[in-house]
Amino acid sequence: MAMIGYVIRRYIMSTTTLLCVAILCMACSSTKKAVEVTASTPAKTPIITFDLDTINIGELVEGEKRTLVYSFTNTGTETLQIDLATACKCTDLGWTEDPIPPGGKGTIEVEFDSTGFSGDIKKTIDIIANTEPIVTIAYFTATVVKKL
């Protein structure tokens, strides 16, 4: 009787082991196929590609305003529509509001007011559009010196 119990346990263990190996092999081959499909199928989405995504506007005296322009190309496969460009309250922003077709160009204009700042700064511009991900980021840096 003990021998039959031993044989049954060995059978169950070997069957379970084989089943686990088979599931693991299928999972690995399924993952590989999913990656291949994703890699070979380009996403149908607009893409903002900046000429420069970080602009250094140099040295400013506190209270001075400086305007900078980000130029970009829609390198995606769908029409780009910018809904909003936003930054801190120290900026005024404007952007190309018309739809930008694939290969088309646009700009984001930023006026920075250095009032209340001193030293080295780095500011972020968030561009909200029909891109993936929905937010694209650009930066500008400056050094603000105190008025004499």
C-alpha positions as CSV (number, residue, x, y, z in Angstrom):
1,M,0.0,0.0,0.0
2,A,2.8,2.4,0.9
3,M,4.4,1.7,-2.5
4,I,1.2,2.7,-4.3
5,G,1.1,6.0,-2.4
6,Y,4.7,6.6,-3.3
7,V,4.1,6.0,-7.0
8,I,1.0,8.3,-7.0
9,R,3.0,11.1,-5.3
10,R,5.8,10.7,-7.8
11,Y,3.4,10.7,-10.7
12,I,1.6,13.9,-9.4
13,M,5.0,15.7,-8.8
14,S,6.3,14.8,-12.3
15,T,3.0,15.8,-14.0
16,T,2.9,19.1,-12.0
17,T,6.5,19.8,-13.0
18,L,5.9,19.1,-16.7
19,L,2.7,21.3,-16.6
20,C,4.7,24.2,-15.0
21,V,7.4,23.9,-17.6
22,A,4.9,23.9,-20.4
23,I,3.1,27.0,-19.0
24,L,6.4,28.8,-18.6
25,C,7.4,28.0,-22.2
26,M,4.0,29.2,-23.5
27,A,4.2,32.4,-21.5
28,C,7.7,33.2,-22.8
29,S,6.7,32.6,-26.4
30,S,3.5,34.7,-26.0
31,T,5.4,37.6,-24.5
32,K,7.9,37.5,-27.4
33,K,5.1,37.6,-30.0
34,A,3.4,40.5,-28.2
35,V,6.7,42.5,-28.2
36,E,7.3,41.8,-31.9
37,V,3.8,42.9,-32.8
38,T,4.1,46.1,-30.7
39,A,7.6,46.9,-32.2
40,S,6.5,46.4,-35.8
41,T,3.3,48.4,-35.4
42,P,4.0,52.1,-35.1
43,A,1.7,54.1,-32.9
44,K,-0.7,56.4,-34.7
45,T,-0.1,59.5,-32.7
46,P,1.4,63.0,-33.1
47,I,4.8,63.6,-31.6
48,I,6.3,66.9,-30.6
49,T,10.0,67.0,-31.4
50,F,11.7,70.2,-30.3
51,D,14.7,71.8,-32.1
52,L,15.9,72.5,-28.6
53,D,13.9,71.3,-25.5
54,T,16.1,73.3,-23.1
55,I,16.9,76.9,-23.8
56,N,19.4,79.0,-21.7
57,I,18.3,82.6,-21.8
58,G,21.4,83.8,-20.1
59,E,21.8,86.5,-17.4
60,L,19.0,88.9,-16.5
61,V,18.7,91.7,-14.0
62,E,15.9,91.1,-11.6
63,G,12.7,92.5,-13.0
64,E,13.8,92.2,-16.6
65,K,11.6,90.3,-19.0
66,R,12.9,88.0,-21.7
67,T,11.1,86.2,-24.6
68,L,12.1,82.9,-25.9
69,V,10.6,80.7,-28.7
70,Y,10.6,76.9,-28.8
71,S,10.3,75.6,-32.4
72,F,9.1,72.0,-33.0
73,T,8.0,69.6,-35.7
74,N,5.2,67.1,-35.5
75,T,7.2,63.9,-36.2
76,G,4.2,61.7,-35.6
77,T,1.8,60.1,-38.0
78,E,-1.4,62.0,-36.9
79,T,-2.4,65.7,-36.8
80,L,-1.2,67.5,-33.6
81,Q,-3.5,69.8,-31.6
82,I,-2.0,71.6,-28.6
83,D,-4.7,72.3,-26.0
84,L,-2.6,74.2,-23.4
85,A,0.9,75.3,-22.6
86,T,1.5,76.1,-19.0
87,A,4.2,77.1,-16.6
88,C,4.6,79.2,-13.4
89,K,2.9,82.5,-13.0
90,C,6.2,84.2,-13.9
91,T,5.5,83.4,-17.6
92,D,3.1,84.4,-20.4
93,L,2.7,81.7,-23.0
94,G,1.5,81.5,-26.6
95,W,1.5,78.6,-29.0
96,T,0.4,77.5,-32.4
97,E,-3.3,76.9,-32.0
98,D,-4.1,75.6,-35.5
99,P,-3.8,71.8,-36.0
100,I,-0.3,70.8,-37.2
101,P,-0.2,67.9,-39.7
102,P,2.5,65.3,-39.7
103,G,5.8,67.0,-40.7
104,G,4.3,70.4,-39.9
105,K,6.0,72.9,-37.7
106,G,4.9,75.1,-34.8
107,T,6.2,77.3,-32.0
108,I,5.6,78.0,-28.3
109,E,6.5,81.5,-27.2
110,V,7.4,82.2,-23.6
111,E,7.9,85.6,-21.9
112,F,9.7,85.2,-18.6
113,D,9.4,87.9,-15.9
114,S,12.4,87.7,-13.6
115,T,10.8,89.8,-10.8
116,G,11.4,88.1,-7.4
117,F,14.0,85.7,-8.6
118,S,17.8,85.6,-8.0
119,G,20.5,83.2,-8.8
120,D,20.3,80.2,-11.2
121,I,16.8,79.0,-12.1
122,K,15.3,76.2,-14.2
123,K,11.7,76.4,-15.2
124,T,9.4,73.8,-16.8
125,I,7.0,74.4,-19.6
126,D,4.2,71.7,-19.9
127,I,2.6,71.2,-23.3
128,I,-0.7,69.4,-23.1
129,A,-1.7,68.0,-26.5
130,N,-3.2,64.9,-28.1
131,T,0.2,63.2,-27.8
132,E,1.1,60.0,-25.9
133,P,1.9,60.7,-23.2
134,I,-0.5,63.7,-23.0
135,V,2.2,66.1,-21.5
136,T,5.4,67.0,-23.3
137,I,8.0,69.0,-21.3
138,A,10.4,71.7,-22.3
139,Y,12.7,73.7,-20.0
140,F,14.5,77.1,-19.8
141,T,17.3,78.2,-17.6
142,A,18.6,81.6,-16.6
143,T,20.7,83.4,-14.1
144,V,19.0,86.3,-12.4
145,V,21.2,89.0,-10.7
146,K,19.9,91.6,-8.2
147,K,19.5,95.2,-9.3
148,L,22.3,97.5,-8.1
